[in-house]
Amino acid sequence: MQISNEPHFVLDITSNSLLKIISLLVSRPQTKSRFEITSGGEEHSVVKVPAAHPDQVAFDLVAIVDPVSRGAQKLGPILQVLQDVLNCNIRLFLNSVEKNSDMPVKR
């Protein structure tokens, strides 16, 4: 196996070195755990974007955001690119705060 597209830099990886790399990566403990998000109702506060190709394998992306936060404004284009590049189903949970003194909309 060769890694690199550049002609002057080619790194040959043998099966033994690949297995050593995999064993090092697998032995590290997982720092984050996954959990399933259960919701009471998805009819009012969830935006669902289906996969572009439903007949193919699709990733499931779930995001929980405050709709008026700066993070949500940055996340929108990222999710759009991921949906275009990866075939994925997106569920976007809108979790707004109860009281907003000012709207932090920046463009």
TORFI-603456 format. One record per residue (C-alpha): residue number from 1; residue in one letter; x, y, z. Coordinates in steps of 0.5 Angstrom, whole numbers, padded with zeros to 4 digits. Layout:
N
<atom><pos>NUM</pos><code>A</code><X>X</X><Y>Y</Y><Z>Z</Z></atom>
...
***
This chain:
107
<atom><pos>1</pos><code>M</code><X>0000</X><Y>0000</Y><Z>0000</Z></atom>
<atom><pos>2</pos><code>Q</code><X>0003</X><Y>0007</Y><Z>-0002</Z></atom>
<atom><pos>3</pos><code>I</code><X>0001</X><Y>0013</Y><Z>0002</Z></atom>
<atom><pos>4</pos><code>S</code><X>0001</X><Y>0020</Y><Z>-0002</Z></atom>
<atom><pos>5</pos><code>N</code><X>0000</X><Y>0023</Y><Z>-0008</Z></atom>
<atom><pos>6</pos><code>E</code><X>0006</X><Y>0027</Y><Z>-0009</Z></atom>
<atom><pos>7</pos><code>P</code><X>0011</X><Y>0023</Y><Z>-0013</Z></atom>
<atom><pos>8</pos><code>H</code><X>0017</X><Y>0025</Y><Z>-0009</Z></atom>
<atom><pos>9</pos><code>F</code><X>0014</X><Y>0023</Y><Z>-0003</Z></atom>
<atom><pos>10</pos><code>V</code><X>0012</X><Y>0015</Y><Z>-0003</Z></atom>
<atom><pos>11</pos><code>L</code><X>0011</X><Y>0011</Y><Z>0004</Z></atom>
<atom><pos>12</pos><code>D</code><X>0010</X><Y>0004</Y><Z>0003</Z></atom>
<atom><pos>13</pos><code>I</code><X>0006</X><Y>0001</Y><Z>0009</Z></atom>
<atom><pos>14</pos><code>T</code><X>0007</X><Y>-0007</Y><Z>0010</Z></atom>
<atom><pos>15</pos><code>S</code><X>0001</X><Y>-0011</Y><Z>0013</Z></atom>
<atom><pos>16</pos><code>N</code><X>0006</X><Y>-0012</Y><Z>0019</Z></atom>
<atom><pos>17</pos><code>S</code><X>0006</X><Y>-0005</Y><Z>0020</Z></atom>
<atom><pos>18</pos><code>L</code><X>-0001</X><Y>-0003</Y><Z>0019</Z></atom>
<atom><pos>19</pos><code>L</code><X>-0003</X><Y>-0009</Y><Z>0024</Z></atom>
<atom><pos>20</pos><code>K</code><X>0002</X><Y>-0005</Y><Z>0029</Z></atom>
<atom><pos>21</pos><code>I</code><X>-0002</X><Y>0002</Y><Z>0028</Z></atom>
<atom><pos>22</pos><code>I</code><X>-0009</X><Y>-0001</Y><Z>0028</Z></atom>
<atom><pos>23</pos><code>S</code><X>-0007</X><Y>-0005</Y><Z>0035</Z></atom>
<atom><pos>24</pos><code>L</code><X>-0004</X><Y>0002</Y><Z>0038</Z></atom>
<atom><pos>25</pos><code>L</code><X>-0010</X><Y>0005</Y><Z>0036</Z></atom>
<atom><pos>26</pos><code>V</code><X>-0015</X><Y>0000</Y><Z>0038</Z></atom>
<atom><pos>27</pos><code>S</code><X>-0012</X><Y>-0001</Y><Z>0045</Z></atom>
<atom><pos>28</pos><code>R</code><X>-0013</X><Y>0007</Y><Z>0047</Z></atom>
<atom><pos>29</pos><code>P</code><X>-0020</X><Y>0008</Y><Z>0051</Z></atom>
<atom><pos>30</pos><code>Q</code><X>-0025</X><Y>0011</Y><Z>0047</Z></atom>
<atom><pos>31</pos><code>T</code><X>-0026</X><Y>0018</Y><Z>0051</Z></atom>
<atom><pos>32</pos><code>K</code><X>-0033</X><Y>0020</Y><Z>0049</Z></atom>
<atom><pos>33</pos><code>S</code><X>-0039</X><Y>0015</Y><Z>0049</Z></atom>
<atom><pos>34</pos><code>R</code><X>-0045</X><Y>0015</Y><Z>0044</Z></atom>
<atom><pos>35</pos><code>F</code><X>-0052</X><Y>0015</Y><Z>0047</Z></atom>
<atom><pos>36</pos><code>E</code><X>-0059</X><Y>0015</Y><Z>0043</Z></atom>
<atom><pos>37</pos><code>I</code><X>-0063</X><Y>0021</Y><Z>0043</Z></atom>
<atom><pos>38</pos><code>T</code><X>-0070</X><Y>0020</Y><Z>0045</Z></atom>
<atom><pos>39</pos><code>S</code><X>-0075</X><Y>0025</Y><Z>0044</Z></atom>
<atom><pos>40</pos><code>G</code><X>-0082</X><Y>0026</Y><Z>0046</Z></atom>
<atom><pos>41</pos><code>G</code><X>-0085</X><Y>0029</Y><Z>0039</Z></atom>
<atom><pos>42</pos><code>E</code><X>-0081</X><Y>0031</Y><Z>0033</Z></atom>
<atom><pos>43</pos><code>E</code><X>-0087</X><Y>0035</Y><Z>0029</Z></atom>
<atom><pos>44</pos><code>H</code><X>-0085</X><Y>0042</Y><Z>0032</Z></atom>
<atom><pos>45</pos><code>S</code><X>-0078</X><Y>0043</Y><Z>0034</Z></atom>
<atom><pos>46</pos><code>V</code><X>-0074</X><Y>0038</Y><Z>0029</Z></atom>
<atom><pos>47</pos><code>V</code><X>-0072</X><Y>0039</Y><Z>0022</Z></atom>
<atom><pos>48</pos><code>K</code><X>-0071</X><Y>0033</Y><Z>0018</Z></atom>
<atom><pos>49</pos><code>V</code><X>-0067</X><Y>0033</Y><Z>0012</Z></atom>
<atom><pos>50</pos><code>P</code><X>-0067</X><Y>0026</Y><Z>0008</Z></atom>
<atom><pos>51</pos><code>A</code><X>-0061</X><Y>0023</Y><Z>0005</Z></atom>
<atom><pos>52</pos><code>A</code><X>-0061</X><Y>0025</Y><Z>-0003</Z></atom>
<atom><pos>53</pos><code>H</code><X>-0060</X><Y>0017</Y><Z>-0005</Z></atom>
<atom><pos>54</pos><code>P</code><X>-0065</X><Y>0013</Y><Z>0000</Z></atom>
<atom><pos>55</pos><code>D</code><X>-0063</X><Y>0007</Y><Z>-0004</Z></atom>
<atom><pos>56</pos><code>Q</code><X>-0056</X><Y>0007</Y><Z>-0002</Z></atom>
<atom><pos>57</pos><code>V</code><X>-0052</X><Y>0007</Y><Z>0005</Z></atom>
<atom><pos>58</pos><code>A</code><X>-0054</X><Y>0013</Y><Z>0009</Z></atom>
<atom><pos>59</pos><code>F</code><X>-0051</X><Y>0016</Y><Z>0015</Z></atom>
<atom><pos>60</pos><code>D</code><X>-0055</X><Y>0019</Y><Z>0021</Z></atom>
<atom><pos>61</pos><code>L</code><X>-0053</X><Y>0026</Y><Z>0023</Z></atom>
<atom><pos>62</pos><code>V</code><X>-0056</X><Y>0029</Y><Z>0029</Z></atom>
<atom><pos>63</pos><code>A</code><X>-0055</X><Y>0036</Y><Z>0032</Z></atom>
<atom><pos>64</pos><code>I</code><X>-0058</X><Y>0040</Y><Z>0038</Z></atom>
<atom><pos>65</pos><code>V</code><X>-0058</X><Y>0047</Y><Z>0037</Z></atom>
<atom><pos>66</pos><code>D</code><X>-0060</X><Y>0054</Y><Z>0040</Z></atom>
<atom><pos>67</pos><code>P</code><X>-0063</X><Y>0056</Y><Z>0033</Z></atom>
<atom><pos>68</pos><code>V</code><X>-0061</X><Y>0064</Y><Z>0034</Z></atom>
<atom><pos>69</pos><code>S</code><X>-0054</X><Y>0062</Y><Z>0037</Z></atom>
<atom><pos>70</pos><code>R</code><X>-0048</X><Y>0063</Y><Z>0033</Z></atom>
<atom><pos>71</pos><code>G</code><X>-0046</X><Y>0056</Y><Z>0033</Z></atom>
<atom><pos>72</pos><code>A</code><X>-0052</X><Y>0054</Y><Z>0030</Z></atom>
<atom><pos>73</pos><code>Q</code><X>-0051</X><Y>0059</Y><Z>0024</Z></atom>
<atom><pos>74</pos><code>K</code><X>-0044</X><Y>0056</Y><Z>0023</Z></atom>
<atom><pos>75</pos><code>L</code><X>-0047</X><Y>0049</Y><Z>0023</Z></atom>
<atom><pos>76</pos><code>G</code><X>-0052</X><Y>0050</Y><Z>0018</Z></atom>
<atom><pos>77</pos><code>P</code><X>-0047</X><Y>0051</Y><Z>0012</Z></atom>
<atom><pos>78</pos><code>I</code><X>-0043</X><Y>0045</Y><Z>0015</Z></atom>
<atom><pos>79</pos><code>L</code><X>-0049</X><Y>0040</Y><Z>0015</Z></atom>
<atom><pos>80</pos><code>Q</code><X>-0051</X><Y>0042</Y><Z>0008</Z></atom>
<atom><pos>81</pos><code>V</code><X>-0044</X><Y>0040</Y><Z>0006</Z></atom>
<atom><pos>82</pos><code>L</code><X>-0044</X><Y>0034</Y><Z>0009</Z></atom>
<atom><pos>83</pos><code>Q</code><X>-0051</X><Y>0032</Y><Z>0006</Z></atom>
<atom><pos>84</pos><code>D</code><X>-0048</X><Y>0034</Y><Z>-0001</Z></atom>
<atom><pos>85</pos><code>V</code><X>-0042</X><Y>0030</Y><Z>0000</Z></atom>
<atom><pos>86</pos><code>L</code><X>-0044</X><Y>0024</Y><Z>0005</Z></atom>
<atom><pos>87</pos><code>N</code><X>-0051</X><Y>0021</Y><Z>0003</Z></atom>
<atom><pos>88</pos><code>C</code><X>-0054</X><Y>0022</Y><Z>0010</Z></atom>
<atom><pos>89</pos><code>N</code><X>-0060</X><Y>0023</Y><Z>0014</Z></atom>
<atom><pos>90</pos><code>I</code><X>-0060</X><Y>0029</Y><Z>0018</Z></atom>
<atom><pos>91</pos><code>R</code><X>-0064</X><Y>0031</Y><Z>0024</Z></atom>
<atom><pos>92</pos><code>L</code><X>-0064</X><Y>0038</Y><Z>0027</Z></atom>
<atom><pos>93</pos><code>F</code><X>-0067</X><Y>0039</Y><Z>0034</Z></atom>
<atom><pos>94</pos><code>L</code><X>-0068</X><Y>0046</Y><Z>0035</Z></atom>
<atom><pos>95</pos><code>N</code><X>-0067</X><Y>0047</Y><Z>0043</Z></atom>
<atom><pos>96</pos><code>S</code><X>-0068</X><Y>0055</Y><Z>0044</Z></atom>
<atom><pos>97</pos><code>V</code><X>-0067</X><Y>0058</Y><Z>0051</Z></atom>
<atom><pos>98</pos><code>E</code><X>-0073</X><Y>0061</Y><Z>0054</Z></atom>
<atom><pos>99</pos><code>K</code><X>-0071</X><Y>0068</Y><Z>0055</Z></atom>
<atom><pos>100</pos><code>N</code><X>-0067</X><Y>0072</Y><Z>0050</Z></atom>
<atom><pos>101</pos><code>S</code><X>-0065</X><Y>0079</Y><Z>0052</Z></atom>
<atom><pos>102</pos><code>D</code><X>-0062</X><Y>0080</Y><Z>0045</Z></atom>
<atom><pos>103</pos><code>M</code><X>-0061</X><Y>0076</Y><Z>0038</Z></atom>
<atom><pos>104</pos><code>P</code><X>-0054</X><Y>0075</Y><Z>0037</Z></atom>
<atom><pos>105</pos><code>V</code><X>-0055</X><Y>0074</Y><Z>0029</Z></atom>
<atom><pos>106</pos><code>K</code><X>-0048</X><Y>0076</Y><Z>0026</Z></atom>
<atom><pos>107</pos><code>R</code><X>-0047</X><Y>0075</Y><Z>0018</Z></atom>
***
